[in-house]
Amino acid sequence: MIRIDSVTKRYPDGTVAVDRLSLEIPDRSITVLVGPSGCGKTTTLRMINRMVEPSEGTISLDGVDIGRQPVNSLRRSMGYVIQNAGLFPHRTIVDNIATVPRLLGWTKQKARERARELMERVGLDAALARRYPYQLSGGQQQRVGVARALAADPPVLLMDEPFSAVDPVVRKGLQEELLRIQEELGKTIVFVTHDIDEAIRLGTMVAVMRTGGRLAQFAPPAELLSSPADAFVEDFLGADRGIRRLSFFPSGALPLEKTPIVALDASAEQIASRSSTDAPYLLVTAVDGKPLGWSEPGDLIAGDIEPERLLPYGRPFEYGKDSLRAALDCAVLSPTGWAVAVDGAGRVVGVVSQQTIGEAIRSAHAAGRADEKVAG
Ligand SMILES: Nc1ncnc2c1ncn2[C@@H]1O[C@H](COP(=O)(O)OP(=O)(O)OP(=O)(O)O)[C@@H](O)[C@H]1O
């Protein structure tokens, strides 16, 4: 665990970049420092690996004051990733990644083997190993930066706006990759960003800082969204807090209806029996169970259902895996107001109305079960 205890950083010109900051950064999870430009995020991060020394206060790692540890061994226990990756332009990708193992005295062959292993782990094609950084896209370079930071297998990873310079699609991919790596390797990650959505997506804990280097709130993302500490945090979180918080509730507790579903090859009796439900529409599925579209019951004739005449079913949500936010989005976008739930293979497992989703949202909020992070 990294413990920041009443730390202040005053630069020689008198600027107070960080002001009496205290934080307990939990082990094996992602802690995000977020806040407006100049609020002291980078300074805080750099104090953790002693690129910047605090003016007052202490930082300890597993109970030991880092000020008393040799800088070299401290930095070796902490990978560091920055914006634009900061790769060595004249070294190949594999040698960039192998840098720290080589410094640690590994043979060239062993260091390169490790580098190739890491390329795979961060989702880089092995064919890129002999290229130079300028021959890679921005997103690929960031992956190399992450691989290089992981090379000596440090328990801590410090990341300073690592994904800020890439477009939103690539960024989402990098974020997913980081969550996967974190799950697999269980590193303690301290991540700096000015983007609150990124903070909410990645953070186990989020520290919102305000100008002047003070802590505004330190909480899990779902709690930030439900109970911002003050007007500054509320303003920084931006619009749609309620909707965004739904991302933290799983959809698996939604009661699904199975009756208003008919297969393309349904008999007249099956259509008739499905039509006597409350649902004003029936969902037609292909024979393999994948959704085709909605129809009013009276328009369906056994043996003569034309898929192209059905109403679009929109974007289904994966039951249990996607969140209540995804389910609500499906229902809102559906021409019938009903959302389609599918399994991992895309087969329909049920349908659910906007009204039922609304009830589930109310009871989830009441129970406050927002502790588990879910996709979508
Ligand atoms: N070496 C320095 N000397 C003097 N002031 C500095 C120095 N480095 C940073 N500062 C000031 O300290 C404050 C905090 O800077 P810091 O880089 O930590 O903020 P930040 O939150 O990371 O900002 P950004 O999101 O813009 O990168 C700013 O006012 C900055 O101008």
The ligand as a Gaussian input file, in Angstrom:
#p B3LYP/6-31G(d) Opt

LIG

0 1
 N        8.968000      22.850000     -11.688000
 C        7.976000      23.669000     -11.354000
 N        8.217000      24.908000     -10.865000
 C        7.217000      25.744000     -10.522000
 N        5.914000      25.419000     -10.617000
 C        5.613000      24.220000     -11.102000
 C        6.614000      23.279000     -11.501000
 N        5.994000      22.155000     -11.948000
 C        4.670000      22.393000     -11.839000
 N        4.429000      23.614000     -11.322000
 C        3.134000      24.220000     -11.011000
 O        2.505000      23.423000     -10.040000
 C        1.105000      23.336000     -10.278000
 C        0.715000      21.866000     -10.426000
 O        1.313000      21.329000     -11.589000
 P        1.083000      19.814000     -12.051000
 O        1.854000      19.611000     -13.297000
 O        1.336000      18.935000     -10.919000
 O       -0.469000      19.854000     -12.361000
 P       -1.392000      18.830000     -13.159000
 O       -2.636000      18.720000     -12.378000
 O       -0.652000      17.602000     -13.466000
 O       -1.671000      19.665000     -14.477000
 P       -1.983000      19.174000     -16.008000
 O       -3.260000      18.395000     -15.988000
 O       -2.111000      20.475000     -16.745000
 O       -0.789000      18.363000     -16.438000
 C        0.848000      24.168000     -11.514000
 O        0.428000      25.446000     -11.117000
 C        2.195000      24.235000     -12.201000
 O        2.333000      25.418000     -12.937000

